[in-house]
């Protein structure tokens, strides 16, 4: 479960991301600037598994992960955590580099997932469905979502709602709970889980701003110079 919305401007982009998880999952760690990679970047780590759902590197390249549910079902558990996948962006100096890295992975070790790759003037969507890793056409609207409960119905309901409110600020869009069915909301709130954090990435010519707001409303913000 997750939702992402984005917009592009002259020298970069804005990305907003709801991380949706089961309430029983422990809170993530605050975001930090990580310099021990081939390419430094910013991410927040899962406090239990150690991976992440989104990594933005110092070249302004972001790789974001959303779980996939092919056929409306949970796929078999992989032997490697999907939380390791966004960290592949820490090896790329361009969107093309990262595309090559993704296609070279041995995907059979991972559970199904969707990947959004954003860079200046670049958006691509990739899916590993448990059998085939492939690129997909970008969504017709600057919004993408996945859900473990009624995934197709949730996608349609959330996307329709996004179109209705797409002119609103990102925090308002990704906080929307207008649907009577909590599972269908852009910000779901089911009995077993829902949105646990809101991440926002702003990439401009001079730098990268990264913030995470947790379920309790506390926000941690960081900035990183952008490499050209």
Buried (B, 14 or more C-beta within 10 A) or exposed (E): BBBBBBEBEEEBBBBBBBBBBEEEBEBBBBBBBBEEBEBBBBBBBBEEBEBBBBBBBBBBBBBBBBBBBBEEEBBEEBEBBBBBBBBBBBEBBEBEBBBEBBEEBEBEEBBBBBBBBBBBEBBBBBBBBBEEBEBEEEBEEBBBBBBBBBBEBBBEBBBEBBEEEEEEEBEEBBBBBEBEEBBBBBBBEBEEBBBBBBBBBBBBEEBBBBBBBBBEEEEBEBBBEBEE
